[in-house]
Amino acid sequence: MPISRRALINAAAFAGAALAGAALAGAASLGVRIARAAYPERPIRLVVPFVPGGAVDAVGRLLAMP
């Protein structure tokens, strides 16, 4: 019994998806870590574009606190 063209295409698509999934799972299971510097590397400057003493200034100061 010959295999239909549609069945062959579906089998190829399934095999490709299974192979991609296996490759992704293999890469994720390696646990390779990328060396990065601690964020942020330097201080962040917070600019509040309103007058000092206002509500926006107070919220900006609260957000800037460590």
All heavy atoms as a GROMACS GRO file, in nm:
protein
  459
    1MET      N    1   0.084  -0.117   0.000
    1MET     CA    2   0.000   0.000   0.000
    1MET      C    3   0.089   0.124   0.000
    1MET      O    4   0.167   0.146   0.093
    1MET     CB    5  -0.087  -0.003   0.126
    1MET     CG    6  -0.176   0.113   0.143
    1MET     SD    7  -0.282   0.076   0.285
    1MET     CE    8  -0.384   0.213   0.280
    2PRO      N    9   0.080   0.206  -0.102
    2PRO     CA   10   0.166   0.324  -0.110
    2PRO      C   11   0.124   0.432  -0.010
    2PRO      O   12   0.008   0.443   0.027
    2PRO     CB   13   0.148   0.372  -0.254
    2PRO     CG   14   0.017   0.317  -0.298
    2PRO     CD   15  -0.003   0.189  -0.222
    3ILE      N   16   0.219   0.511   0.033
    3ILE     CA   17   0.194   0.621   0.126
    3ILE      C   18   0.151   0.743   0.047
    3ILE      O   19   0.213   0.777  -0.054
    3ILE     CB   20   0.321   0.652   0.208
    3ILE    CG1   21   0.362   0.532   0.291
    3ILE    CG2   22   0.300   0.774   0.296
    3ILE    CD1   23   0.492   0.552   0.365
    4SER      N   24   0.046   0.807   0.092
    4SER     CA   25  -0.002   0.926   0.020
    4SER      C   26   0.095   1.043   0.042
    4SER      O   27   0.172   1.045   0.138
    4SER     CB   28  -0.142   0.964   0.068
    4SER     OG   29  -0.136   1.013   0.200
    5ARG      N   30   0.086   1.135  -0.049
    5ARG     CA   31   0.175   1.251  -0.040
    5ARG      C   32   0.147   1.332   0.086
    5ARG      O   33   0.238   1.381   0.151
    5ARG     CB   34   0.154   1.336  -0.165
    5ARG     CG   35   0.248   1.450  -0.176
    5ARG     CD   36   0.230   1.518  -0.308
    5ARG     NE   37   0.334   1.615  -0.326
    5ARG     CZ   38   0.353   1.684  -0.434
    5ARG    NH1   39   0.276   1.664  -0.538
    5ARG    NH2   40   0.450   1.772  -0.442
    6ARG      N   41   0.019   1.349   0.121
    6ARG     CA   42  -0.018   1.424   0.240
    6ARG      C   43   0.036   1.357   0.367
    6ARG      O   44   0.086   1.424   0.457
    6ARG     CB   45  -0.169   1.437   0.250
    6ARG     CG   46  -0.214   1.516   0.372
    6ARG     CD   47  -0.363   1.536   0.374
    6ARG     NE   48  -0.413   1.610   0.261
    6ARG     CZ   49  -0.425   1.743   0.256
    6ARG    NH1   50  -0.389   1.814   0.360
    6ARG    NH2   51  -0.473   1.803   0.151
    7ALA      N   52   0.028   1.224   0.374
    7ALA     CA   53   0.079   1.153   0.491
    7ALA      C   54   0.230   1.169   0.501
    7ALA      O   55   0.285   1.184   0.611
    7ALA     CB   56   0.042   1.006   0.483
    8LEU      N   57   0.298   1.170   0.389
    8LEU     CA   58   0.443   1.187   0.388
    8LEU      C   59   0.482   1.328   0.435
    8LEU      O   60   0.575   1.344   0.514
    8LEU     CB   61   0.498   1.162   0.248
    8LEU     CG   62   0.649   1.160   0.233
    8LEU    CD1   63   0.709   1.053   0.321
    8LEU    CD2   64   0.687   1.139   0.089
    9ILE      N   65   0.406   1.429   0.390
    9ILE     CA   66   0.433   1.567   0.433
    9ILE      C   67   0.406   1.582   0.582
    9ILE      O   68   0.484   1.645   0.654
    9ILE     CB   69   0.349   1.666   0.350
    9ILE    CG1   70   0.400   1.668   0.206
    9ILE    CG2   71   0.352   1.805   0.409
    9ILE    CD1   72   0.314   1.745   0.110
   10ASN      N   73   0.296   1.524   0.630
   10ASN     CA   74   0.264   1.532   0.773
   10ASN      C   75   0.370   1.463   0.857
   10ASN      O   76   0.408   1.512   0.963
   10ASN     CB   77   0.127   1.471   0.800
   10ASN     CG   78   0.014   1.559   0.753
   10ASN    OD1   79   0.033   1.678   0.730
   10ASN    ND2   80  -0.103   1.500   0.736
   11ALA      N   81   0.420   1.348   0.811
   11ALA     CA   82   0.523   1.275   0.885
   11ALA      C   83   0.653   1.356   0.889
   11ALA      O   84   0.720   1.362   0.992
   11ALA     CB   85   0.546   1.139   0.822
   12ALA      N   86   0.686   1.421   0.778
   12ALA     CA   87   0.808   1.502   0.774
   12ALA      C   88   0.795   1.623   0.866
   12ALA      O   89   0.891   1.659   0.935
   12ALA     CB   90   0.837   1.546   0.631
   13ALA      N   91   0.678   1.685   0.867
   13ALA     CA   92   0.657   1.800   0.954
   13ALA      C   93   0.665   1.758   1.101
   13ALA      O   94   0.724   1.828   1.184
   13ALA     CB   95   0.522   1.865   0.925
   14PHE      N   96   0.606   1.646   1.134
   14PHE     CA   97   0.611   1.597   1.272
   14PHE      C   98   0.754   1.564   1.312
   14PHE      O   99   0.798   1.597   1.423
   14PHE     CB  100   0.522   1.473   1.288
   14PHE     CG  101   0.527   1.415   1.425
   14PHE    CD1  102   0.460   1.476   1.530
   14PHE    CD2  103   0.600   1.300   1.452
   14PHE    CE1  104   0.464   1.424   1.658
   14PHE    CE2  105   0.606   1.247   1.579
   14PHE     CZ  106   0.538   1.308   1.682
   15ALA      N  107   0.829   1.501   1.223
   15ALA     CA  108   0.967   1.466   1.253
   15ALA      C  109   1.052   1.592   1.273
   15ALA      O  110   1.136   1.598   1.362
   15ALA     CB  111   1.026   1.379   1.142
   16GLY      N  112   1.027   1.694   1.191
   16GLY     CA  113   1.101   1.819   1.205
   16GLY      C  114   1.069   1.888   1.336
   16GLY      O  115   1.158   1.939   1.404
   17ALA      N  116   0.941   1.889   1.374
   17ALA     CA  117   0.903   1.950   1.501
   17ALA      C  118   0.960   1.874   1.619
   17ALA      O  119   1.005   1.933   1.717
   17ALA     CB  120   0.750   1.958   1.511
   18ALA      N  121   0.960   1.741   1.610
   18ALA     CA  122   1.016   1.660   1.718
   18ALA      C  123   1.166   1.682   1.730
   18ALA      O  124   1.220   1.692   1.841
   18ALA     CB  125   0.986   1.512   1.693
   19LEU      N  126   1.234   1.695   1.617
   19LEU     CA  127   1.379   1.719   1.619
   19LEU      C  128   1.410   1.857   1.678
   19LEU      O  129   1.501   1.871   1.759
   19LEU     CB  130   1.436   1.709   1.479
   19LEU     CG  131   1.586   1.728   1.464
   19LEU    CD1  132   1.660   1.620   1.543
   19LEU    CD2  133   1.626   1.723   1.319
   20ALA      N  134   1.330   1.958   1.641
   20ALA     CA  135   1.351   2.092   1.695
   20ALA      C  136   1.324   2.094   1.845
   20ALA      O  137   1.398   2.158   1.922
   20ALA     CB  138   1.262   2.193   1.623
   21GLY      N  139   1.221   2.025   1.888
   21GLY     CA  140   1.191   2.018   2.031
   21GLY      C  141   1.300   1.948   2.109
   21GLY      O  142   1.337   1.990   2.219
   22ALA      N  143   1.353   1.842   2.053
   22ALA     CA  144   1.460   1.769   2.120
   22ALA      C  145   1.587   1.855   2.128
   22ALA      O  146   1.657   1.853   2.231
   22ALA     CB  147   1.490   1.639   2.046
   23ALA      N  148   1.615   1.930   2.023
   23ALA     CA  149   1.733   2.016   2.025
   23ALA      C  150   1.716   2.128   2.129
   23ALA      O  151   1.811   2.161   2.201
   23ALA     CB  152   1.755   2.077   1.887
   24LEU      N  153   1.597   2.182   2.138
   24LEU     CA  154   1.572   2.288   2.235
   24LEU      C  155   1.581   2.234   2.377
   24LEU      O  156   1.641   2.297   2.465
   24LEU     CB  157   1.433   2.348   2.211
   24LEU     CG  158   1.395   2.464   2.302
   24LEU    CD1  159   1.490   2.580   2.282
   24LEU    CD2  160   1.252   2.507   2.272
   25ALA      N  161   1.527   2.117   2.400
   25ALA     CA  162   1.534   2.056   2.533
   25ALA      C  163   1.679   2.022   2.570
   25ALA      O  164   1.721   2.039   2.684
   25ALA     CB  165   1.448   1.931   2.539
   26GLY      N  166   1.755   1.977   2.472
   26GLY     CA  167   1.896   1.945   2.497
   26GLY      C  168   1.976   2.069   2.531
   26GLY      O  169   2.059   2.068   2.622
   27ALA      N  170   1.950   2.177   2.459
   27ALA     CA  171   2.022   2.302   2.487
   27ALA      C  172   1.984   2.357   2.624
   27ALA      O  173   2.068   2.410   2.696
   27ALA     CB  174   1.993   2.404   2.378
   28ALA      N  175   1.857   2.346   2.660
   28ALA     CA  176   1.813   2.397   2.789
   28ALA      C  177   1.868   2.314   2.903
   28ALA      O  178   1.893   2.366   3.013
   28ALA     CB  179   1.660   2.400   2.794
   29SER      N  180   1.886   2.186   2.880
   29SER     CA  181   1.933   2.099   2.988
   29SER      C  182   2.084   2.110   3.012
   29SER      O  183   2.134   2.060   3.112
   29SER     CB  184   1.895   1.954   2.959
   29SER     OG  185   1.969   1.906   2.848
   30LEU      N  186   2.155   2.173   2.921
   30LEU     CA  187   2.299   2.187   2.939
   30LEU      C  188   2.331   2.278   3.056
   30LEU      O  189   2.434   2.261   3.122
   30LEU     CB  190   2.364   2.242   2.812
   30LEU     CG  191   2.374   2.144   2.696
   30LEU    CD1  192   2.434   2.215   2.575
   30LEU    CD2  193   2.458   2.025   2.732
   31GLY      N  194   2.245   2.372   3.082
   31GLY     CA  195   2.266   2.462   3.194
   31GLY      C  196   2.383   2.555   3.174
   31GLY      O  197   2.451   2.593   3.269
   32VAL      N  198   2.408   2.593   3.050
   32VAL     CA  199   2.519   2.683   3.021
   32VAL      C  200   2.481   2.823   3.069
   32VAL      O  201   2.376   2.875   3.037
   32VAL     CB  202   2.548   2.685   2.870
   32VAL    CG1  203   2.658   2.783   2.838
   32VAL    CG2  204   2.586   2.546   2.823
   33ARG      N  205   2.567   2.882   3.148
   33ARG     CA  206   2.542   3.017   3.198
   33ARG      C  207   2.631   3.115   3.124
   33ARG      O  208   2.748   3.088   3.099
   33ARG     CB  209   2.571   3.025   3.347
   33ARG     CG  210   2.480   2.938   3.426
   33ARG     CD  211   2.506   2.957   3.572
   33ARG     NE  212   2.378   2.955   3.638
   33ARG     CZ  213   2.346   3.031   3.740
   33ARG    NH1  214   2.432   3.113   3.789
   33ARG    NH2  215   2.227   3.022   3.794
   34ILE      N  216   2.573   3.227   3.093
   34ILE     CA  217   2.649   3.333   3.027
   34ILE      C  218   2.704   3.426   3.135
   34ILE      O  219   2.631   3.470   3.223
   34ILE     CB  220   2.558   3.411   2.930
   34ILE    CG1  221   2.505   3.319   2.822
   34ILE    CG2  222   2.632   3.528   2.869
   34ILE    CD1  223   2.402   3.383   2.733
   35ALA      N  224   2.833   3.452   3.128
   35ALA     CA  225   2.896   3.538   3.227
   35ALA      C  226   2.855   3.682   3.200
   35ALA      O  227   2.876   3.735   3.093
   35ALA     CB  228   3.047   3.525   3.220
   36ARG      N  229   2.791   3.744   3.299
   36ARG     CA  230   2.749   3.883   3.286
   36ARG      C  231   2.791   3.958   3.411
   36ARG      O  232   2.801   3.901   3.519
   36ARG     CB  233   2.597   3.894   3.272
   36ARG     CG  234   2.543   3.833   3.146
   36ARG     CD  235   2.398   3.866   3.130
   36ARG     NE  236   2.319   3.818   3.241
   36ARG     CZ  237   2.191   3.838   3.255
   36ARG    NH1  238   2.126   3.906   3.166
   36ARG    NH2  239   2.126   3.791   3.359
   37ALA      N  240   2.812   4.085   3.393
   37ALA     CA  241   2.842   4.171   3.508
   37ALA      C  242   2.712   4.195   3.584
   37ALA      O  243   2.603   4.185   3.530
   37ALA     CB  244   2.901   4.303   3.461
   38ALA      N  245   2.725   4.226   3.710
   38ALA     CA  246   2.608   4.255   3.791
   38ALA      C  247   2.540   4.381   3.737
   38ALA      O  248   2.607   4.478   3.704
   38ALA     CB  249   2.647   4.274   3.936
   39TYR      N  250   2.409   4.378   3.726
   39TYR     CA  251   2.336   4.494   3.675
   39TYR      C  252   2.296   4.583   3.789
   39TYR      O  253   2.249   4.532   3.890
   39TYR     CB  254   2.211   4.449   3.599
   39TYR     CG  255   2.133   4.564   3.542
   39TYR    CD1  256   2.173   4.622   3.423
   39TYR    CD2  257   2.023   4.616   3.609
   39TYR    CE1  258   2.103   4.728   3.371
   39TYR    CE2  259   1.954   4.722   3.557
   39TYR     CZ  260   1.993   4.779   3.438
   39TYR     OH  261   1.925   4.884   3.387
   40PRO      N  262   2.304   4.708   3.782
   40PRO     CA  263   2.374   4.790   3.683
   40PRO      C  264   2.523   4.798   3.715
   40PRO      O  265   2.565   4.788   3.829
   40PRO     CB  266   2.307   4.926   3.697
   40PRO     CG  267   2.264   4.932   3.839
   40PRO     CD  268   2.231   4.791   3.878
   41GLU      N  269   2.601   4.820   3.613
   41GLU     CA  270   2.745   4.830   3.631
   41GLU      C  271   2.787   4.963   3.692
   41GLU      O  272   2.891   4.974   3.752
   41GLU     CB  273   2.816   4.812   3.497
   41GLU     CG  274   2.798   4.674   3.439
   41GLU     CD  275   2.866   4.658   3.305
   41GLU    OE1  276   2.936   4.752   3.261
   41GLU    OE2  277   2.849   4.553   3.244
   42ARG      N  278   2.705   5.064   3.674
   42ARG     CA  279   2.734   5.196   3.730
   42ARG      C  280   2.605   5.256   3.783
   42ARG      O  281   2.496   5.207   3.753
   42ARG     CB  282   2.796   5.286   3.624
   42ARG     CG  283   2.708   5.303   3.503
   42ARG     CD  284   2.775   5.389   3.400
   42ARG     NE  285   2.679   5.414   3.294
   42ARG     CZ  286   2.707   5.417   3.168
   42ARG    NH1  287   2.831   5.399   3.129
   42ARG    NH2  288   2.614   5.439   3.078
   43PRO      N  289   2.614   5.362   3.862
   43PRO     CA  290   2.492   5.421   3.919
   43PRO      C  291   2.396   5.471   3.810
   43PRO      O  292   2.438   5.517   3.704
   43PRO     CB  293   2.544   5.538   4.001
   43PRO     CG  294   2.686   5.508   4.027
   43PRO     CD  295   2.734   5.426   3.911
   44ILE      N  296   2.268   5.463   3.840
   44ILE     CA  297   2.165   5.511   3.748
   44ILE      C  298   2.126   5.652   3.789
   44ILE      O  299   2.104   5.680   3.907
   44ILE     CB  300   2.042   5.419   3.753
   44ILE    CG1  301   2.079   5.281   3.704
   44ILE    CG2  302   1.928   5.477   3.670
   44ILE    CD1  303   1.969   5.180   3.718
   45ARG      N  304   2.117   5.742   3.691
   45ARG     CA  305   2.077   5.880   3.717
   45ARG      C  306   1.928   5.892   3.688
   45ARG      O  307   1.882   5.869   3.577
   45ARG     CB  308   2.154   5.977   3.630
   45ARG     CG  309   2.110   6.122   3.650
   45ARG     CD  310   2.182   6.216   3.561
   45ARG     NE  311   2.322   6.221   3.606
   45ARG     CZ  312   2.415   6.293   3.546
   45ARG    NH1  313   2.385   6.363   3.439
   45ARG    NH2  314   2.538   6.294   3.592
   46LEU      N  315   1.851   5.926   3.790
   46LEU     CA  316   1.707   5.944   3.777
   46LEU      C  317   1.678   6.092   3.760
   46LEU      O  318   1.711   6.173   3.848
   46LEU     CB  319   1.635   5.890   3.901
   46LEU     CG  320   1.484   5.902   3.902
   46LEU    CD1  321   1.423   5.817   3.792
   46LEU    CD2  322   1.431   5.860   4.037
   47VAL      N  323   1.620   6.129   3.647
   47VAL     CA  324   1.589   6.269   3.618
   47VAL      C  325   1.439   6.289   3.634
   47VAL      O  326   1.359   6.225   3.567
   47VAL     CB  327   1.632   6.308   3.475
   47VAL    CG1  328   1.594   6.452   3.444
   47VAL    CG2  329   1.781   6.286   3.458
   48VAL      N  330   1.401   6.377   3.727
   48VAL     CA  331   1.260   6.412   3.748
   48VAL      C  332   1.239   6.549   3.686
   48VAL      O  333   1.291   6.649   3.737
   48VAL     CB  334   1.226   6.413   3.899
   48VAL    CG1  335   1.082   6.454   3.920
   48VAL    CG2  336   1.255   6.278   3.962
   49PRO      N  337   1.162   6.558   3.578
   49PRO     CA  338   1.151   6.685   3.504
   49PRO      C  339   1.048   6.781   3.561
   49PRO      O  340   0.978   6.848   3.485
   49PRO     CB  341   1.112   6.638   3.364
   49PRO     CG  342   1.033   6.515   3.389
   49PRO     CD  343   1.098   6.448   3.508
   50PHE      N  344   1.037   6.790   3.691
   50PHE     CA  345   0.943   6.883   3.755
   50PHE      C  346   1.012   6.955   3.869
   50PHE      O  347   1.122   6.918   3.910
   50PHE     CB  348   0.818   6.808   3.805
   50PHE     CG  349   0.734   6.752   3.693
   50PHE    CD1  350   0.746   6.620   3.656
   50PHE    CD2  351   0.646   6.833   3.623
   50PHE    CE1  352   0.669   6.568   3.553
   50PHE    CE2  353   0.569   6.782   3.520
   50PHE     CZ  354   0.581   6.650   3.484
   51VAL      N  355   0.948   7.054   3.925
   51VAL     CA  356   1.008   7.138   4.029
   51VAL      C  357   1.033   7.057   4.157
   51VAL      O  358   0.959   6.964   4.189
   51VAL     CB  359   0.919   7.259   4.061
   51VAL    CG1  360   0.906   7.349   3.940
   51VAL    CG2  361   0.783   7.217   4.109
   52PRO      N  362   1.140   7.092   4.232
   52PRO     CA  363   1.166   7.025   4.358
   52PRO      C  364   1.056   7.053   4.461
   52PRO      O  365   0.999   7.162   4.463
   52PRO     CB  366   1.298   7.084   4.406
   52PRO     CG  367   1.356   7.156   4.291
   52PRO     CD  368   1.245   7.187   4.197
   53GLY      N  369   1.026   6.954   4.543
   53GLY     CA  370   0.928   6.971   4.648
   53GLY      C  371   0.787   6.932   4.608
   53GLY      O  372   0.698   6.928   4.693
   54GLY      N  373   0.765   6.900   4.483
   54GLY     CA  374   0.632   6.861   4.439
   54GLY      C  375   0.606   6.712   4.460
   54GLY      O  376   0.692   6.637   4.509
   55ALA      N  377   0.487   6.671   4.423
   55ALA     CA  378   0.449   6.531   4.441
   55ALA      C  379   0.534   6.439   4.353
   55ALA      O  380   0.576   6.331   4.396
   55ALA     CB  381   0.302   6.513   4.409
   56VAL      N  382   0.560   6.481   4.230
   56VAL     CA  383   0.641   6.398   4.140
   56VAL      C  384   0.783   6.386   4.193
   56VAL      O  385   0.845   6.279   4.186
   56VAL     CB  386   0.639   6.457   3.998
   56VAL    CG1  387   0.727   6.376   3.903
   56VAL    CG2  388   0.497   6.460   3.944
   57ASP      N  389   0.836   6.494   4.249
   57ASP     CA  390   0.969   6.491   4.309
   57ASP      C  391   0.973   6.394   4.427
   57ASP      O  392   1.068   6.316   4.441
   57ASP     CB  393   1.009   6.631   4.355
   57ASP     CG  394   1.146   6.633   4.419
   57ASP    OD1  395   1.242   6.585   4.356
   57ASP    OD2  396   1.156   6.679   4.534
   58ALA      N  397   0.870   6.395   4.508
   58ALA     CA  398   0.865   6.304   4.624
   58ALA      C  399   0.861   6.159   4.580
   58ALA      O  400   0.931   6.074   4.635
   58ALA     CB  401   0.744   6.337   4.711
   59VAL      N  402   0.782   6.130   4.477
   59VAL     CA  403   0.776   5.992   4.426
   59VAL      C  404   0.910   5.953   4.365
   59VAL      O  405   0.957   5.841   4.383
   59VAL     CB  406   0.661   5.978   4.324
   59VAL    CG1  407   0.666   5.843   4.255
   59VAL    CG2  408   0.527   5.997   4.392
   60GLY      N  409   0.972   6.044   4.292
   60GLY     CA  410   1.104   6.015   4.235
   60GLY      C  411   1.208   5.986   4.341
   60GLY      O  412   1.290   5.896   4.327
   61ARG      N  413   1.203   6.060   4.451
   61ARG     CA  414   1.297   6.036   4.560
   61ARG      C  415   1.270   5.902   4.628
   61ARG      O  416   1.363   5.831   4.668
   61ARG     CB  417   1.290   6.150   4.663
   61ARG     CG  418   1.347   6.279   4.610
   61ARG     CD  419   1.329   6.392   4.708
   61ARG     NE  420   1.361   6.520   4.651
   61ARG     CZ  421   1.482   6.576   4.655
   61ARG    NH1  422   1.581   6.515   4.716
   61ARG    NH2  423   1.503   6.694   4.598
   62LEU      N  424   1.143   5.865   4.639
   62LEU     CA  425   1.112   5.734   4.697
   62LEU      C  426   1.160   5.619   4.607
   62LEU      O  427   1.211   5.518   4.655
   62LEU     CB  428   0.960   5.720   4.720
   62LEU     CG  429   0.904   5.801   4.836
   62LEU    CD1  430   0.752   5.793   4.838
   62LEU    CD2  431   0.960   5.751   4.969
   63LEU      N  432   1.144   5.637   4.477
   63LEU     CA  433   1.190   5.534   4.384
   63LEU      C  434   1.342   5.524   4.381
   63LEU      O  435   1.397   5.416   4.356
   63LEU     CB  436   1.138   5.563   4.243
   63LEU     CG  437   0.989   5.543   4.221
   63LEU    CD1  438   0.950   5.588   4.082
   63LEU    CD2  439   0.952   5.398   4.242
   64ALA      N  440   1.410   5.636   4.405
   64ALA     CA  441   1.556   5.638   4.399
   64ALA      C  442   1.622   5.580   4.524
   64ALA      O  443   1.741   5.552   4.522
   64ALA     CB  444   1.605   5.781   4.377
   65MET      N  445   1.546   5.562   4.630
   65MET     CA  446   1.604   5.508   4.752
   65MET      C  447   1.645   5.363   4.733
   65MET      O  448   1.572   5.286   4.672
   65MET     CB  449   1.504   5.519   4.868
   65MET     CG  450   1.479   5.662   4.911
   65MET     SD  451   1.347   5.680   5.030
   65MET     CE  452   1.400   5.577   5.163
   66PRO      N  453   1.764   5.325   4.785
   66PRO     CA  454   1.808   5.185   4.768
   66PRO      C  455   1.730   5.087   4.850
   66PRO      O  456   1.670   5.111   4.946
   66PRO     CB  457   1.954   5.188   4.811
   66PRO     CG  458   1.978   5.317   4.877
   66PRO     CD  459   1.864   5.407   4.849
   0.00000   0.00000   0.00000
